[in-house]
Amino acid sequence: MEVWEVIACESIRNLATRYNSNGDAGRFSQVIALFAPDAVMELTGRTYSGHDEILTIFTGTQSQVRGGGAPSYVRHFVATHQIDLVDREHASGRAYFAVISGTGLDHWGRYIDRYRVVGGDWRFAHRRVVVDGQSLTSIFPRLP
């Protein structure tokens, strides 16, 4: 492995970590800054393009969380993050996630990503979120 590859992989891991830590803390402007301006994010049955549309995922979810108020906490845990470098400015990746809330394990699934360098920094070019399961006590709206 060459030095640039190590730096790229660690930068992408940092990107993924900041996505979840900022999202869990409600710092949505910091989450959006992690996406390329023309990025695409896919959730079950819906595709969002660009910063403005992607932001609605986070603000909409925050207002729809079951129970009407903010949960006591939401924590995303990511594991098995595989990164495949295409070249010095493009990569793909996949990882498993689990979400813990005040009620316990809430939902779990996979991130399927494409990354690219924008302005010298790695950003999400495309993120697909696949929810594999959800607990009966989930604080989030039921998935179809």
C-alpha angles and dihedrals in degrees: 000000000000124000093250089056092053091049092048094050093048091047090052092048088051090050092053092046093051090050092061099036093050092043093050090051093049093246093141098162087059090049092052091051087064091066128080109249091251095040123142126216122192126201128172105310097345138083124203123197128198132001097292095053094041090052089060089064090064099037091044093049091048091055094043099049109132115263095035097254133079113279118249086250144336121204127183119205119195126198141171093027106185116191122192114192114214095182138320092298106030135057142154130215148175134200142169120241137193125191121212122194136168088284094054127248104015108176140333141197147117140301115214109191147181117198133192139177115258119180091346095308132097112249137175109265093176131003124185116191115202115188109206097182146354131202122242089241094052115148089211124083114276114267119235 
